[in-house]
Amino acid sequence: MNFMGAPMISWTIGAALSSKLFERVLVSTDDEEIADVSNSYGADVPFLRGKAVDDYSPVSLATVAALRQSQSYWGKSFDTVVQLMANCPLRAASDITQALENFEKHRKAYPFQISCFRYGWMNPWWATELSAAGEPMRLFPEALSKRSQDLPDLFCPTGAIWVADTKQLLAEETFYGPRHRFDPMPWQSAVDIDDGDDLAFAEALGSMIYPQPSQAF
């Protein structure tokens, strides 16, 4: 998939390389075309992922499988693993740097860190389901008696930057392991593309933030 004139995955690879934080920037895929494109943008793709390649495996398991292959392939272990999902292309090198700094501050107490963003104008406290007839079923009816500015902030996880202690991740096989914490980041950097509407929104936002693609890195 192209994003603002370049393969979407190139934005994540570029941000990771520009951060200059990683010993290896590995793209884990079972697709040879994606592997070729990733190689052309400077990522390491020495093998195709052999496990967790279906549409139902949690992304954490895909990263665990790639990590085990990596440690076997290079014959060494890694202290920290950072998962950067390619469908979050607006996350920049500076966001990665900040996330790693925050992880190191809390590492002993929280070996898992997941990026999130604060809900803004779409106030989640007003969320409602609708019946077939259009009748509202409030998720938080108690919030209706309070002013919006008096309600606490709520946060949503995003796949932009997940960080974990490698040994802990291999043991738990999920970034949502015991003692995980959420790390807030700017919502503009956290845009997660799952469908055509998300892509159109990210294209429009990205063209405003990064008039030239290289500015993202």
C-alpha positions in Angstrom: 0.0 0.0 0.0 1.3 3.4 -0.9 1.2 6.3 1.5 1.8 9.8 0.2 3.8 8.5 -2.7 5.8 5.9 -1.0 5.2 2.4 0.3 3.6 2.8 3.8 6.1 0.5 5.4 8.9 2.9 4.3 7.8 5.5 6.7 8.2 3.2 9.7 11.5 1.9 8.5 12.7 5.5 7.9 11.6 6.6 11.4 13.3 3.6 13.1 16.6 4.1 11.2 16.6 7.9 11.8 16.2 7.4 15.5 19.7 5.7 15.6 18.6 3.7 18.6 18.5 0.2 17.2 21.1 -2.5 16.6 18.8 -4.1 14.1 15.7 -2.8 12.3 14.0 -6.0 11.4 10.9 -6.3 9.2 9.0 -9.4 10.0 6.9 -10.7 7.1 5.9 -13.9 5.3 5.5 -11.9 2.0 8.5 -11.8 -0.4 7.3 -8.6 -2.0 7.2 -6.8 1.3 10.6 -8.2 2.2 12.1 -6.9 -1.1 10.6 -3.4 -0.5 11.8 -3.4 3.1 15.3 -4.3 2.1 15.3 -1.5 -0.5 14.6 1.0 2.3 17.4 -0.2 4.5 15.7 -2.7 6.9 17.0 -6.2 7.7 14.9 -9.0 6.3 17.2 -12.1 6.4 14.3 -14.5 6.6 10.5 -14.8 6.2 8.5 -15.3 9.4 7.5 -19.0 9.7 4.9 -18.8 12.5 2.0 -16.5 13.4 1.4 -15.8 9.7 -2.4 -16.1 9.6 -4.9 -13.3 9.9 -5.9 -14.2 13.5 -2.7 -14.5 15.4 -2.1 -11.6 17.9 0.5 -9.2 16.7 2.5 -9.9 19.9 2.9 -13.5 18.8 4.2 -12.4 15.4 6.8 -10.3 17.1 7.7 -13.2 19.5 8.1 -15.5 16.5 10.3 -13.0 14.7 12.4 -12.4 17.8 13.1 -16.1 18.3 14.1 -16.4 14.7 16.3 -13.4 15.0 18.2 -14.6 18.1 18.7 -18.0 16.4 19.8 -16.4 13.1 22.3 -13.9 14.6 23.3 -16.2 17.5 22.8 -13.6 20.1 20.1 -12.2 22.5 18.7 -8.7 22.7 17.8 -6.8 25.8 14.9 -4.7 24.4 12.4 -5.3 21.6 10.4 -2.5 20.1 7.4 -3.2 17.9 6.5 -0.6 15.3 3.4 -1.4 13.4 3.6 -0.3 9.8 0.0 0.9 9.8 0.9 3.7 12.1 3.1 5.7 9.6 2.9 9.1 11.2 5.0 8.2 14.2 8.4 9.9 13.8 11.9 9.2 15.1 11.4 11.7 17.9 8.3 9.8 19.1 10.4 6.6 19.2 13.2 8.3 21.1 10.7 9.7 23.7 9.1 6.3 24.1 12.4 4.5 24.7 13.4 7.1 27.2 10.1 6.7 29.1 10.5 2.9 29.0 14.0 3.0 30.5 12.7 5.2 33.3 10.1 2.7 34.3 11.7 -0.6 33.1 12.2 -2.2 36.5 8.7 -1.7 37.6 7.0 -2.1 34.2 8.7 -4.4 31.7 6.0 -3.8 29.0 5.0 -0.4 27.5 2.2 0.3 25.0 1.7 3.6 23.3 -1.6 5.4 23.7 -3.2 8.8 23.0 -5.7 11.0 24.8 -9.2 11.2 23.4 -9.9 14.7 22.2 -13.0 16.2 20.7 -14.6 12.8 20.4 -15.6 12.5 24.0 -15.7 8.8 24.9 -17.8 9.5 28.0 -20.7 10.2 25.7 -20.4 6.9 23.9 -23.6 5.0 23.2 -24.9 2.0 21.5 -28.0 2.2 19.3 -30.9 -0.2 19.2 -32.4 -1.2 15.8 -34.9 1.6 16.4 -32.2 4.1 17.1 -32.7 4.3 20.9 -29.5 5.2 22.7 -28.0 2.8 25.3 -25.5 4.9 27.2 -22.2 3.2 28.1 -21.5 5.7 30.9 -24.9 7.0 32.0 -23.4 8.5 35.2 -21.4 10.9 33.0 -24.5 12.7 31.8 -24.9 14.5 35.1 -21.4 16.0 34.8 -19.9 18.8 32.7 -17.6 17.5 30.0 -14.7 19.6 31.4 -15.1 17.9 34.8 -14.7 14.4 33.4 -11.3 12.7 33.6 -9.2 12.2 30.5 -9.5 8.8 28.8 -6.8 7.1 26.6 -6.9 4.7 23.7 -4.0 2.3 22.9 -2.3 2.5 19.5 0.0 0.2 17.7 2.6 2.9 17.1 5.3 2.0 19.6 5.3 -1.0 21.8 8.3 -1.8 23.9 9.3 -4.7 26.1 12.1 -6.4 28.0 13.0 -9.2 25.7 13.1 -12.0 28.3 9.8 -10.9 29.7 8.2 -10.8 26.3 9.5 -14.3 25.4 8.1 -15.6 28.7 4.7 -14.0 28.5 4.3 -13.9 24.7 2.3 -10.6 24.9 3.0 -7.0 25.3 0.0 -6.9 27.6 2.0 -8.9 30.1 2.0 -8.4 33.9 3.0 -4.9 34.9 2.5 -3.3 31.6 2.0 0.5 31.4 0.5 2.9 28.8 2.7 5.7 27.4 0.8 8.7 26.0 1.9 10.2 22.7 0.5 13.0 20.4 -2.6 11.8 18.7 -1.2 13.0 15.4 1.6 10.5 15.7 -0.7 7.7 16.8 -3.0 7.5 13.8 -3.7 3.8 13.1 -4.8 2.8 9.6 -7.2 -0.1 9.4 -9.5 0.9 6.5 -9.9 3.3 3.6 -11.3 6.1 5.7 -8.4 5.9 8.1 -6.0 6.0 5.1 -7.7 9.1 3.6 -7.5 10.8 7.0 -3.8 9.9 7.5 -3.0 11.0 4.0 -4.6 14.4 4.6 -3.0 14.8 8.1 0.4 13.6 6.8 0.5 16.1 4.0 0.0 18.9 6.5 2.6 17.6 9.0 5.2 16.4 6.5 5.1 18.4 3.3 8.2 16.4 2.3 8.3 12.7 3.2 11.9 13.0 4.6 10.6 15.3 7.3 8.9 12.4 9.0 12.2 10.8 9.7 
